[in-house]
């Protein structure tokens, strides 16, 4: 619904949640669930997601929206795989 009434809100929310993944990924090794190498590896995946969200924030068109959507679908399985590797 907000995509129709306030398109820039979608871009702001996607950037905000992409940035929120950084402290979340850094807290997992702090809590002792994985090794600290997970923080380094996940920061690479998070940087890709943040880059896509920033591009969508700067230019909110259909192409960037699709790329960010695909990137977010790929991002979470990568993080889950990294969690299993660094357990």
Residue pairs with C-beta under 8 A, 6 or more apart in sequence:
2 9
2 10
3 10
7 60
8 60
10 60
10 65
11 53
11 56
11 57
11 60
12 57
14 53
14 56
14 57
14 68
15 50
15 53
15 54
15 56
15 57
17 53
18 46
18 49
18 50
18 52
18 53
18 54
19 50
19 53
21 46
21 49
21 50
21 75
22 43
22 46
22 50
25 38
25 39
25 42
25 43
25 46
25 79
26 39
26 43
28 34
28 38
28 39
28 42
28 83
29 35
29 36
29 38
29 39
33 83
33 87
34 82
34 83
34 86
34 87
35 86
37 86
38 82
38 83
38 86
41 82
41 85
41 86
42 79
42 82
45 75
45 78
45 79
45 82
46 75
48 71
48 75
49 71
49 72
49 75
52 64
52 67
52 68
52 71
52 72
53 68
55 64
55 67
55 68
56 64
56 65
56 67
56 68
